[in-house]
Amino acid sequence: MALVNLTGIEPGTWENLADDTAPEEGASVAVPLKRIESEGEDFFASAGKVGVIVPTDAAYTSLAPLANKLAFVVIDFPAFGDGRGFSLAVRLRKDLGFKGEIRATGPVIPDQALFLKRAGFDTLDVSDERKVAFEKALERFDAFYQSDFGGELSVAHLRHSKSAANKDEERKAS
């Protein structure tokens, strides 16, 4: 597998922790959501960086009590047509203020690369042979008709603000 960096952050490395395994002292571990919900505070104290592996059907509110404890979130897409992972990433960023790394895994396609970035994903795992296609897809467009999770202005907003500024200049000139 290859890692595609969407935002230029320093991507994390971790071990996927098996259900019956305790984390090593100071280790960076990824744990399924069901397990982490059942673990106590001791789990976070013993591990170094703790992240959660989340299915796309998880409610983002289930991550609310964990958001300030997690170093990263891995959203596991079951199919490229399942858009719930995009919504989950947006809600993590906007509603929960999550600042850690959000990584996509599963069968996403290169056409979704910019959507992943604009939804708040930082990195994604892809097959080695598809890495170049994802990197090219990230360069495809530089302007968008929708705002992103961070509030980047859309083309419509930019046009509206330009036309309003032009009207103000016309009024001042007359």
C-alpha positions in Angstrom: 0.0 0.0 0.0 1.1 3.6 -0.7 0.2 6.7 1.3 -1.0 9.8 -0.5 -0.6 13.0 1.4 -3.4 15.4 0.6 -2.6 18.4 2.8 1.2 18.3 3.3 1.1 17.3 7.0 3.6 14.9 8.5 1.6 11.6 8.3 1.5 9.4 11.3 2.5 5.8 11.5 0.8 3.3 13.8 0.1 -0.4 14.3 -3.4 -1.7 14.0 -4.0 -3.2 17.4 -5.7 -6.7 17.5 -8.8 -7.1 19.6 -7.1 -9.3 22.2 -3.8 -7.3 22.4 -2.9 -4.5 24.9 -0.9 -1.6 23.5 2.8 -1.4 24.3 4.0 1.4 26.4 4.2 4.6 24.3 3.2 2.8 21.0 1.0 4.5 18.4 -2.0 2.3 17.8 -5.2 2.3 15.8 -8.1 0.6 17.5 -11.6 -0.2 16.1 -14.3 2.2 17.4 -16.2 -0.6 19.2 -13.2 -1.5 21.2 -12.1 2.0 22.1 -15.6 2.8 23.3 -15.3 -0.1 25.8 -11.8 0.8 27.0 -11.2 3.0 30.0 -8.8 5.9 30.6 -6.0 3.5 31.4 -5.9 2.5 27.8 -5.1 6.1 26.7 -2.5 6.5 29.5 -0.6 3.4 28.5 -0.5 3.9 24.8 1.4 6.8 23.1 -0.8 8.1 20.3 -4.2 6.5 20.0 -6.4 6.6 16.9 -9.6 5.0 16.0 -10.7 3.0 13.0 -14.2 4.1 12.1 -16.7 2.6 9.7 -18.6 5.0 7.5 -21.9 4.1 9.2 -20.7 5.4 12.6 -22.4 8.5 14.0 -19.9 11.3 14.4 -21.5 12.0 17.8 -20.1 8.7 19.0 -16.6 10.3 18.6 -17.4 13.4 20.5 -16.2 12.1 23.9 -13.1 10.8 22.3 -12.2 13.7 20.0 -9.8 15.5 22.3 -8.0 12.2 23.2 -7.4 10.9 19.7 -4.3 11.6 17.7 -5.9 10.4 14.4 -9.0 8.9 12.9 -9.0 6.3 10.1 -12.3 6.2 8.1 -12.7 2.9 6.4 -14.8 3.2 3.2 -16.5 -0.1 2.3 -17.1 0.9 -1.3 -16.2 3.9 -3.4 -19.9 4.9 -3.8 -20.3 5.2 0.0 -20.3 9.0 0.6 -20.9 8.8 4.4 -17.2 8.9 5.1 -17.0 12.4 3.5 -19.7 13.6 5.8 -18.1 12.0 8.8 -14.8 13.9 8.1 -16.6 17.2 7.7 -18.5 16.7 11.0 -15.3 15.8 12.8 -13.6 19.0 11.6 -16.5 21.4 11.8 -18.6 20.2 14.7 -16.0 18.5 16.9 -13.0 20.7 16.0 -10.8 17.7 15.4 -7.3 18.8 14.5 -5.5 15.4 14.2 -4.9 13.4 11.1 -7.9 12.0 9.2 -7.0 9.1 6.9 -9.2 7.3 4.3 -8.8 3.6 3.7 -10.7 1.3 1.4 -11.7 1.4 -2.2 -11.7 5.1 -3.0 -11.0 6.2 -6.5 -8.7 8.9 -7.9 -11.8 11.0 -9.0 -12.5 11.4 -5.3 -9.1 12.7 -4.3 -10.0 16.4 -4.3 -13.3 15.7 -2.5 -11.4 13.9 0.2 -9.1 16.8 0.7 -12.0 19.3 0.7 -13.9 17.2 3.2 -11.0 17.3 5.7 -9.0 14.2 5.0 -5.2 14.6 5.3 -4.0 11.2 3.9 -5.3 8.1 2.2 -4.0 4.6 1.7 -4.1 3.4 -1.9 -2.6 0.5 -3.9 0.9 1.2 -5.1 -0.1 1.2 -8.7 -2.8 3.9 -8.2 -0.7 6.4 -6.2 0.3 8.4 -9.3 -3.3 8.6 -10.5 -4.3 10.1 -7.1 -1.5 12.6 -7.2 -2.4 13.7 -10.7 -6.1 14.0 -9.7 -5.1 16.4 -6.9 -3.8 18.9 -9.5 -6.9 18.7 -11.7 -8.8 21.8 -10.4 -7.9 24.9 -8.4 -11.3 26.6 -8.1 -14.6 25.1 -6.9 -18.2 26.0 -6.9 -18.7 24.7 -3.3 -17.1 25.9 -0.1 -15.0 23.3 1.7 -15.0 22.3 5.4 -12.5 25.1 6.2 -14.5 27.9 4.6 -12.5 28.3 1.4 -14.5 30.7 -0.8 -16.2 29.2 -3.8 -16.2 30.7 -7.3 -19.7 32.0 -6.7 -18.6 33.8 -3.6 -15.6 35.3 -5.3 -17.7 36.5 -8.3 -20.3 38.0 -5.9 -17.7 39.8 -3.9 -16.0 41.1 -7.1 -19.3 42.3 -8.6 -20.2 44.0 -5.3 -16.8 45.7 -5.2 -17.2 46.8 -8.8 -20.6 48.3 -8.1 -19.2 50.2 -5.1 -16.4 51.6 -7.3 -19.0 52.6 -10.0 -21.1 54.4 -7.3 -18.0 56.3 -6.0 -17.0 57.3 -9.6 -20.4 58.8 -10.4 
